[in-house]
Amino acid sequence: MKGFKFLSVSAASLKTLPGLSLAGLVLALFAQLLLEPPAHPLQAFVIYLSAMGFIVWAIFRGEWELAALPQAVEETGPFRLRLPPMILSFILLVAAFHFFQGNLFTPLNLVLWLSGLALLVYSLWAKGIHELRGRSFDWEWMGLLAAVAVLAGFFRFYRLGDVPAEPFSDHAEKLLDLANLARGRVSIFFERNTGREALQIYWTWLVAKVFGSGNTFLSLKLGSALLGFFTLPYLYLLGKELGNPMVGLLAMLIFGTAYWPNVIARIGLRFPLYPLFVAPTLFHLIRGLRTGSGNDFLACGLFLGLGLHGYSPFRIMPFLVVAGVSLYLLHPADRKTRWQALRGLAILAVVALAVFLPLLRYWIDNPDKFGFRAWSRLGLAGGELHGEAWIIFLSNLLRASLMFNWDDGGIWVNSIPHRPALDAVTAVLFAVGVLLYGARYLRRRDWRDLFLLISVPLLLMPSVLSLAFPLENPALNRAGGASVAAALLCAGALEGLFAGFRQRGVSNRLRNFLGVGIAAVLMSISVLQNYQLVFREFDESYRLTVWNSSEMAEAIREHGDLETAWIVPYPQWVDTRLPAMLLGHVDRDLAIWPEELAGTRKIPDPKMFIYKPQDLETEKALSQIYPRGTLSRYTSRNIGKDFMIFQVED
């Protein structure tokens, strides 16, 4: 009889499962699979509409609900400003600003700047009791966090040496900047290749020293992968701040394994610096507004200022910070909390400006160089709009908004062109998350829900505002900050689905088991697809597009003498600096132009010339200059990447 009783309880429990949620989820997954290449957008759109109908119904029935937002509390005592150290900090910072000239860090301006920053932080730092919320320390929870961190570490560092396989011209520019730094050129802004903020160069230099990897492509990749990994703790904290520890854990898992942030973190360029500083800036802003903690506003200012030294798309963040404070002020609040928010905005602005000070001086001295990349995309410098600006903007915004579920653009450097930016599972969770947070905002009018939603289009703006070059939109690198918001929306939706099983009968083990099982299956599918995307599809796509400078370097190594090896340039072909860089000669360019070939007669044999198979003029010229030379074709591992080797022996 006990067995029959268990069956009857289970049957009754099954009747209370969140059926509408499950029906909507299954339909949405089917629709999302239709958007995998080759996409069938019309069919997918129709099925997605049906799926969203079920999910909206589930939301109104209370089947699929988000974790409750933390309550507003006051963590600190009365605000106290230490005036003497603040005045001294301003004096030091003004002096530092004066000496930040010539685009160089010097011992003097660094001491003035860092001392001024330290005094400014001290003058604003408030001693108070900080709220401890969430799970108490326990080994089981720490074990889960550690497991997620290990999995994310696997995605960041596995096969880092050969995924991505080859450097391209941007990497050559970075390696030259590193060489200049090693020679003592400690720039505030690196002007090579239309200009770059300095943080990645100094970070890569440190990584190369610590790991002994030298001035190499591997050092660039290792440095950027570490930056991607260091973003994870703040994904966890953000999830807790916008829900609970489980939301934080899921956000960390999703961001740690997703194809989008993994690819931009592995590429060896500045790209992961955007999400790296978006996450802590958002966390301390939201927490500061919730608690009134001046220390959180101070930390927000520090991360905001540091982020501006990282990657130029981060320049959208001051606008997002102002938008967050404005939303807070537009929602119901008493006079005291409004004053705290305005005071907090002033604190973070002053601190961010102080951290930004070296670049501010460079900007004032060199406005054209500092803003060239941004202005050129807007069509204000070196670019021309082909149509009405507002029409291009709306078109770009639509395309960028659809990249999560449909098309991430055609930039092969940091994406698999023309597939969704998210895997099938998280793409669905993202769409559901938008619905859930939107519905809750309409019901409860909490500014945090609306802020999370509007952060997505605002963080996409560096990609959307490519008005002069609309084919560069969407771009996963310039939209990288939105990956943070996307992970939070996905995590909130998944935790809500799991909670839907618990809330409809907390004591029933079968329901809890099913909820955990479904969440585990969904995340397993997500992780496996992301593995396929990063280590197979992206790897193959990248290899088929990038030029094989490492194979040329290997051929030159076998030749044995870099001084008697040359590469004949050809349009849209390999960067002739890269093979020498891969052989450890950063300042060497192996280019030799066709008109210079005859001049090599006076150089003792043996000699090697590499040229593109389509370059028949070079082949003819070499045959005439060296009639006894031997010609061979190097068969590349990658289709379409063969090159010709013309050798002259003793």
C-alpha positions in Angstrom: 0.0 0.0 0.0 2.9 2.3 0.7 4.1 1.9 -2.9 0.7 2.8 -4.2 0.6 5.8 -1.9 3.9 7.0 -3.3 2.7 6.6 -6.9 -0.5 8.5 -6.1 1.5 11.3 -4.5 3.8 11.4 -7.5 0.9 11.5 -9.9 -0.7 14.3 -8.0 2.6 16.1 -8.0 3.1 15.8 -11.7 -0.3 17.5 -12.2 1.1 20.6 -10.5 4.3 20.7 -12.6 4.8 24.1 -14.5 3.4 22.7 -17.7 3.0 26.0 -19.5 6.6 26.9 -18.8 7.8 23.5 -20.1 5.6 23.8 -23.2 7.0 27.3 -24.0 10.5 26.2 -23.3 10.3 23.2 -25.7 8.7 25.3 -28.4 11.3 28.0 -28.0 14.2 25.5 -28.2 12.7 24.1 -31.4 12.4 27.7 -32.8 16.0 28.5 -31.8 17.3 25.4 -33.5 15.8 26.7 -36.7 18.0 29.8 -36.3 21.2 27.7 -36.3 22.9 27.9 -39.7 21.5 27.5 -42.2 18.7 29.6 -40.6 15.0 29.5 -41.3 14.0 32.8 -39.7 10.3 32.9 -40.8 9.5 29.5 -39.4 11.5 30.2 -36.3 9.7 33.6 -35.8 6.3 31.9 -35.9 7.2 29.2 -33.5 8.9 31.7 -31.2 5.7 33.7 -31.0 3.8 30.6 -30.0 6.4 29.8 -27.4 6.4 33.3 -25.9 2.6 33.1 -25.7 2.9 30.0 -23.4 5.6 31.7 -21.4 3.6 34.9 -20.9 0.7 32.7 -19.7 3.1 30.9 -17.4 4.3 34.2 -16.0 0.7 35.4 -15.2 -0.1 32.0 -13.5 3.0 32.3 -11.4 4.7 29.3 -12.9 7.9 31.0 -13.9 9.1 33.8 -11.5 12.4 35.5 -10.9 14.3 35.3 -7.7 13.3 38.2 -5.4 15.5 41.3 -5.5 17.4 42.1 -2.3 15.7 44.7 -0.1 17.1 48.2 0.2 19.1 48.6 3.4 21.4 51.3 4.8 24.9 49.8 5.5 26.9 52.8 6.5 26.6 55.6 9.1 26.6 59.3 8.4 28.8 60.4 5.5 32.1 61.9 6.8 34.4 63.7 4.4 38.1 64.0 5.5 38.7 67.5 4.2 42.5 68.0 4.7 43.6 64.8 2.8 41.1 65.6 0.1 42.5 69.1 -0.4 46.0 67.6 -0.5 44.9 64.9 -3.0 43.5 67.6 -5.3 46.8 69.5 -5.2 48.8 66.4 -6.0 46.4 65.4 -8.8 46.6 68.9 -10.4 50.3 68.7 -10.3 50.2 65.2 -11.8 48.0 66.5 -14.6 50.5 69.2 -15.4 53.3 66.6 -15.6 51.4 64.1 -17.7 52.8 65.7 -20.8 54.5 64.2 -23.8 52.3 61.1 -23.6 54.7 59.5 -21.1 54.5 58.1 -17.6 57.5 59.3 -15.5 58.5 58.6 -11.9 57.4 62.1 -11.0 54.0 62.1 -12.5 53.3 58.5 -11.3 54.2 59.3 -7.7 52.1 62.4 -7.8 49.1 60.6 -9.4 49.2 57.5 -7.2 49.7 59.5 -4.0 46.8 61.8 -5.0 44.6 58.8 -5.7 45.4 57.1 -2.4 44.7 60.3 -0.5 41.4 60.8 -2.4 40.3 57.3 -1.6 41.2 57.7 2.1 39.3 61.0 2.3 36.1 59.4 1.0 36.4 56.0 2.6 33.7 55.4 5.2 33.9 52.9 8.0 30.6 51.1 8.4 29.0 47.7 8.9 28.5 45.9 5.6 25.5 43.7 5.1 26.3 40.0 4.7 23.6 38.2 2.7 23.1 34.9 1.0 24.5 31.6 1.9 26.8 31.2 4.9 30.2 29.7 4.2 29.9 26.0 3.6 32.1 23.5 1.8 29.3 22.2 -0.4 28.6 25.6 -1.9 32.3 26.4 -2.2 32.7 23.2 -4.0 30.0 24.2 -6.5 31.7 27.5 -7.1 35.1 25.9 -7.4 33.7 23.4 -10.0 32.2 26.2 -12.1 35.5 28.1 -11.9 37.5 25.0 -13.0 35.1 24.5 -15.9 35.4 28.1 -16.9 39.1 27.9 -16.6 39.1 24.9 -19.0 37.2 26.9 -21.6 39.5 29.9 -21.2 42.9 28.1 -21.3 42.4 24.7 -23.0 44.4 24.6 -26.3 45.2 28.3 -25.9 48.4 27.7 -27.9 46.5 26.8 -31.1 43.0 28.3 -30.7 43.2 30.8 -32.2 45.9 29.4 -34.5 47.6 32.4 -36.1 48.3 36.0 -35.4 47.2 38.8 -37.8 48.2 42.4 -38.3 46.7 43.8 -35.1 48.8 41.3 -33.1 51.9 42.6 -35.0 51.1 46.1 -33.8 50.7 44.9 -30.2 54.0 43.1 -30.3 55.7 46.3 -31.6 54.1 48.3 -28.8 55.5 45.7 -26.3 58.9 46.0 -27.8 58.8 49.8 -27.4 57.7 49.3 -23.8 60.6 47.0 -23.2 62.9 49.7 -24.5 61.5 52.2 -22.0 58.8 53.9 -24.0 56.2 54.0 -21.2 53.3 55.6 -23.1 50.0 56.8 -21.7 48.3 56.1 -25.0 49.9 53.9 -27.7 49.4 55.8 -31.0 50.3 53.0 -33.4 47.5 51.7 -35.6 45.1 54.6 -35.0 45.6 54.5 -31.3 45.1 52.1 -28.3 44.6 52.5 -24.6 47.6 51.3 -22.6 46.2 48.8 -20.1 46.6 45.7 -22.2 50.2 46.5 -23.1 51.3 46.8 -19.5 49.2 43.8 -18.5 50.8 41.6 -21.2 54.2 42.8 -20.3 53.6 41.7 -16.7 52.2 38.3 -17.9 55.2 37.7 -20.1 57.5 38.4 -17.2 55.6 36.2 -14.7 55.2 33.2 -17.1 58.4 33.7 -19.0 56.5 33.7 -22.3 58.3 36.6 -23.8 57.2 39.1 -26.4 55.0 36.6 -28.3 51.6 35.8 -29.6 51.1 33.4 -26.7 51.7 36.1 -24.2 49.0 38.2 -25.8 46.6 35.3 -25.7 47.4 34.3 -22.2 47.0 37.9 -21.0 43.6 38.3 -22.6 42.4 34.8 -21.4 43.3 35.7 -17.8 41.3 38.9 -18.1 38.3 36.9 -19.3 38.7 34.6 -16.4 39.0 37.4 -13.8 35.6 38.7 -14.9 33.9 35.7 -13.3 33.8 36.7 -9.6 31.9 39.8 -10.4 29.4 37.8 -12.5 28.7 35.9 -9.3 28.3 39.0 -7.2 26.1 40.7 -9.8 23.8 37.6 -9.9 23.5 37.7 -6.1 22.8 41.4 -6.1 20.1 41.0 -8.7 18.6 37.8 -7.2 20.3 35.2 -5.0 23.5 33.1 -4.9 22.1 30.5 -7.3 21.5 33.3 -9.9 25.1 34.3 -9.3 26.4 30.7 -9.7 24.4 30.3 -13.0 25.6 33.6 -14.3 29.2 32.6 -13.6 28.6 29.2 -15.3 27.0 30.7 -18.4 29.5 33.5 -18.9 32.4 31.1 -18.2 31.4 28.6 -20.8 29.7 30.7 -23.5 31.2 30.9 -26.9 31.0 34.7 -27.2 33.0 35.8 -24.1 35.4 32.9 -24.6 36.3 33.8 -28.2 36.9 37.5 -27.4 39.0 36.5 -24.4 41.2 34.1 -26.4 42.0 36.4 -29.3 44.9 38.2 -27.6 43.6 41.8 -28.1 41.9 44.3 -25.8 38.4 42.9 -26.2 37.8 41.2 -22.8 38.7 44.4 -21.0 35.2 45.7 -21.9 33.2 43.1 -19.9 36.0 42.8 -17.3 35.2 46.4 -16.1 31.5 46.4 -17.0 30.8 43.7 -14.3 32.3 45.4 -11.3 31.1 48.9 -12.3 27.5 47.6 -12.5 27.8 45.7 -9.3 29.1 48.5 -7.2 26.7 51.0 -8.8 23.6 48.8 -8.2 24.7 47.9 -4.7 25.6 51.5 -3.8 22.2 52.7 -4.9 20.5 49.9 -2.9 22.4 50.4 0.3 23.6 54.0 0.2 27.1 52.8 0.7 29.6 55.5 -0.2 32.3 52.8 -0.4 30.5 51.1 -3.2 30.2 54.4 -5.1 33.9 54.9 -4.5 34.7 51.4 -5.9 32.4 52.0 -8.8 34.4 55.2 -9.7 37.7 53.3 -9.5 36.5 50.6 -11.9 34.9 53.1 -14.2 38.2 55.1 -14.4 40.3 51.9 -14.9 38.0 50.7 -17.6 38.5 53.8 -19.6 42.2 52.8 -19.8 41.2 49.5 -21.3 39.2 49.2 -24.5 37.5 52.2 -26.2 34.0 50.7 -26.3 34.0 51.1 -22.5 33.6 54.8 -23.1 29.8 54.1 -23.2 29.9 53.2 -19.5 29.7 56.8 -18.1 26.4 57.1 -20.0 25.1 53.8 -18.5 26.1 54.9 -15.0 24.2 58.2 -15.4 21.2 56.3 -16.8 21.2 54.0 -13.8 21.3 56.8 -11.3 18.6 58.7 -13.3 16.3 55.6 -13.3 16.8 55.3 -9.5 15.8 59.0 -9.0 12.8 58.6 -11.3 11.4 55.8 -9.1 9.8 56.3 -5.7 12.3 57.1 -3.0 12.5 59.4 0.0 14.5 62.6 0.2 17.4 61.0 2.1 18.0 58.2 -0.4 17.8 60.6 -3.3 20.4 62.7 -1.7 22.6 59.6 -1.1 22.3 58.7 -4.8 23.3 62.2 -5.9 26.2 62.2 -3.4 27.2 58.8 -4.6 27.2 59.9 -8.3 29.4 62.9 -7.3 31.8 60.5 -5.5 32.1 58.1 -8.3 32.5 60.9 -10.9 35.4 62.5 -8.9 37.2 59.2 -8.4 36.7 58.1 -12.0 38.0 61.4 -13.2 41.1 61.1 -11.0 41.8 57.6 -12.3 41.3 58.8 -15.9 43.6 61.8 -15.4 46.6 60.6 -17.6 44.3 59.9 -20.5 42.4 63.1 -19.9 45.7 65.0 -20.4 46.4 63.1 -23.5 42.9 63.7 -24.8 43.2 67.5 -24.3 46.7 67.5 -26.0 45.7 65.2 -28.8 41.9 65.2 -29.4 42.1 64.0 -32.9 44.2 60.9 -32.1 42.3 60.0 -28.9 38.9 60.1 -30.6 39.8 59.0 -34.2 38.5 55.5 -34.0 35.2 56.5 -32.5 34.7 59.5 -34.8 35.6 57.5 -37.9 32.8 55.0 -37.1 30.4 57.8 -36.6 31.4 59.2 -40.0 32.9 62.3 -38.4 36.6 61.5 -39.2 37.9 59.4 -42.1 34.5 57.9 -42.8 31.4 58.8 -44.9 27.8 58.0 -44.2 26.0 56.2 -47.1 22.5 57.2 -46.2 20.5 59.0 -43.5 22.2 58.7 -40.1 19.0 57.8 -38.2 18.0 55.1 -40.7 21.5 53.5 -40.4 21.3 53.8 -36.6 17.9 52.1 -36.4 19.0 49.4 -38.9 22.2 48.8 -36.8 20.2 48.7 -33.6 17.8 46.1 -35.0 20.7 43.9 -36.3 22.6 44.2 -33.0 19.5 43.3 -31.0 18.9 40.2 -33.1 22.5 39.0 -32.8 21.8 37.1 -29.5 19.4 34.7 -31.2 20.1 35.0 -35.0 23.2 36.6 -36.6 26.3 37.8 -34.8 27.8 39.5 -37.9 30.5 38.7 -40.4 33.7 39.6 -38.5 35.7 36.3 -38.7 38.4 37.5 -36.3 36.3 37.1 -33.2 33.2 35.1 -34.2 31.8 32.3 -36.2 30.2 34.6 -38.9 26.5 34.7 -39.2 25.4 32.4 -36.4 23.7 33.4 -33.1 26.0 35.0 -30.5 24.5 32.6 -27.9 24.1 28.8 -28.0 20.6 27.4 -28.5 19.8 27.0 -24.7 21.1 30.4 -23.5 19.6 32.1 -26.6 16.2 30.9 -25.4 16.9 31.8 -21.8 17.9 35.3 -22.9 14.6 35.8 -24.7 12.7 34.4 -21.7 14.7 36.6 -19.4 13.7 39.7 -21.3 10.1 38.7 -20.9 10.4 37.9 -17.2 12.3 41.1 -16.2 10.0 43.2 -18.4 6.8 41.6 -16.8 8.1 42.0 -13.3 9.0 45.7 -13.9 5.4 46.3 -15.1 4.1 44.7 -12.0 6.5 46.0 -9.3 8.2 49.0 -10.8 11.6 48.3 -9.4 14.3 50.4 -11.2 16.8 47.5 -11.1 14.7 45.4 -13.5 14.4 48.2 -16.0 18.1 49.1 -15.6 19.2 45.5 -16.5 17.0 45.6 -19.6 18.1 49.0 -20.9 21.8 48.1 -20.2 21.6 45.6 -23.1 21.0 48.2 -25.9 23.3 50.7 -24.2 26.2 48.3 -24.0 25.6 47.4 -27.7 26.0 51.1 -28.7 29.8 50.8 -29.5 28.8 48.3 -32.2 25.5 50.0 -33.2 27.2 53.4 -33.7 29.4 52.1 -36.5 27.3 54.3 -38.9 30.0 54.8 -41.5 30.8 51.1 -41.6 27.5 49.3 -41.0 29.0 46.0 -42.1 31.1 46.0 -39.0 27.8 45.7 -36.9 27.1 43.6 -35.1 30.6 43.0 -33.7 31.1 40.7 -30.7 34.1 42.6 -29.5 32.5 46.1 -29.5 29.3 44.7 -28.0 31.3 42.6 -25.5 29.9 44.4 -22.5 26.4 43.2 -23.3 27.6 39.6 -22.7 27.5 40.5 -19.0 23.9 41.6 -19.1 23.0 38.7 -21.3 24.5 36.2 -18.8 22.5 37.8 -16.0 19.2 37.6 -18.0 19.8 34.0 -18.8 20.8 33.0 -15.2 17.7 34.8 -13.8 15.4 32.9 -16.3 17.0 29.5 -15.5 16.8 30.0 -11.8 13.2 31.0 -12.2 12.4 27.8 -14.1 14.1 25.7 -11.4 12.2 27.6 -8.7 8.9 27.0 -10.5 9.3 23.3 -9.6 10.1 24.0 -5.9 7.4 26.6 -5.4 4.6 24.3 -6.5 5.2 21.8 -3.7 8.4 22.4 -1.7 8.2 19.1 0.1 7.8 16.9 -3.0 11.2 15.3 -3.8 10.1 14.2 -7.3 9.4 17.8 -8.4 12.7 19.0 -7.0 14.5 16.2 -8.7 12.8 17.0 -12.0 13.6 20.7 -11.6 17.3 20.0 -10.9 17.4 17.4 -13.7 15.9 19.7 -16.3 18.3 22.6 -15.3 21.3 20.2 -15.4 20.3 18.8 -18.9 19.8 22.3 -20.3 23.2 23.5 -19.0 24.9 20.3 -20.2 23.5 20.9 -23.7 24.7 24.5 -23.5 28.3 23.5 -22.4 28.6 20.8 -25.0 27.5 23.1 -27.8 29.8 25.9 -26.7 32.7 23.4 -26.7 31.8 22.5 -30.2 31.5 26.2 -31.2 34.8 27.3 -29.7 37.2 24.4 -30.2 35.8 23.1 -33.5 33.7 25.6 -35.5 35.5 28.8 -34.5 38.9 27.0 -34.8 38.1 25.8 -38.3 36.5 29.1 -39.5 39.5 31.1 -38.2 42.1 28.8 -39.8 40.3 29.0 -43.2 40.4 32.8 -43.1 43.6 33.9 -41.3 46.9 33.6 -43.3 49.3 30.9 -42.2 52.3 33.0 -41.0 53.4 30.2 -38.7 54.0 27.8 -41.6 56.0 30.4 -43.4 58.0 30.9 -40.2 58.7 27.1 -40.1 59.8 27.1 -43.7 62.2 30.0 -43.0 63.5 28.2 -39.9 64.3 25.1 -42.0 66.1 27.5 -44.5 68.3 28.5 -41.5 69.0 32.2 -42.1 66.6 35.0 -41.6 68.9 37.4 -43.3 68.5 35.7 -46.7 64.8 35.0 -46.6 62.2 37.3 -48.0 58.4 37.4 -48.5 57.0 39.2 -51.6 53.9 41.2 -50.5 50.7 40.7 -52.3 47.3 42.4 -51.8 45.1 40.9 -49.1 47.8 38.4 -48.1 50.0 37.7 -45.1 51.5 40.5 -42.9 55.2 40.1 -43.8 56.2 41.1 -40.3 54.6 38.1 -38.6 56.8 35.2 -39.7 59.9 37.0 -38.3 58.0 37.9 -35.1 57.1 34.2 -34.7 60.8 33.4 -35.0 61.6 35.9 -32.2 62.6 39.0 -34.3 59.9 41.5 -33.5 61.4 44.5 -35.4 62.1 42.6 -38.6 59.9 42.9 -41.7 60.7 40.3 -44.4 58.9 42.2 -47.2 60.8 42.6 -50.5 59.1 44.4 -53.3 59.3 43.0 -56.9 61.5 45.9 -58.0 64.0 45.1 -55.3 64.5 41.4 -56.3 67.4 42.1 -58.6 69.3 43.7 -55.8 69.6 40.4 -54.0 72.1 39.1 -56.5 75.0 40.6 -54.5 73.9 38.7 -51.3 75.6 35.4 -50.9 73.6 32.2 -51.4 71.6 30.3 -50.2 68.5 32.5 -50.5 64.7 31.9 -50.1 61.8 33.8 -51.6 58.2 33.2 -50.5 55.3 34.5 -52.6 51.7 33.9 -53.3 50.8 31.3 -56.0 48.7 33.9 -57.9 51.8 36.2 -58.1 52.9 35.2 -61.6 54.9 38.4 -62.1 57.2 37.5 -59.2 57.6 34.0 -60.4 58.7 35.2 -63.8 61.1 37.8 -62.3 62.7 35.3 -60.0 63.2 32.8 -62.9 64.9 35.5 -65.0 67.1 36.7 -62.1 68.0 33.2 -60.9 67.6 30.8 -63.8 69.1 27.9 -61.7 66.8 28.5 -58.8 64.3 25.8 -57.7 60.6 26.3 -57.2 58.3 24.3 -54.9 54.8 24.7 -53.6 54.3 24.5 -49.8 51.1 22.5 -49.2 49.4 24.1 -46.2 47.3 22.2 -43.6 44.5 24.6 -44.4 42.7 24.8 -47.7 43.7 27.8 -49.9 46.7 28.7 -47.9 49.5 27.2 -50.0 52.5 29.4 -50.9 55.4 29.2 -53.3 59.1 28.8 -52.2 61.8 29.9 -54.7 65.3 28.8 -53.4 68.7 29.7 -54.7 71.4 27.2 -53.5 75.2 27.7 -53.2 
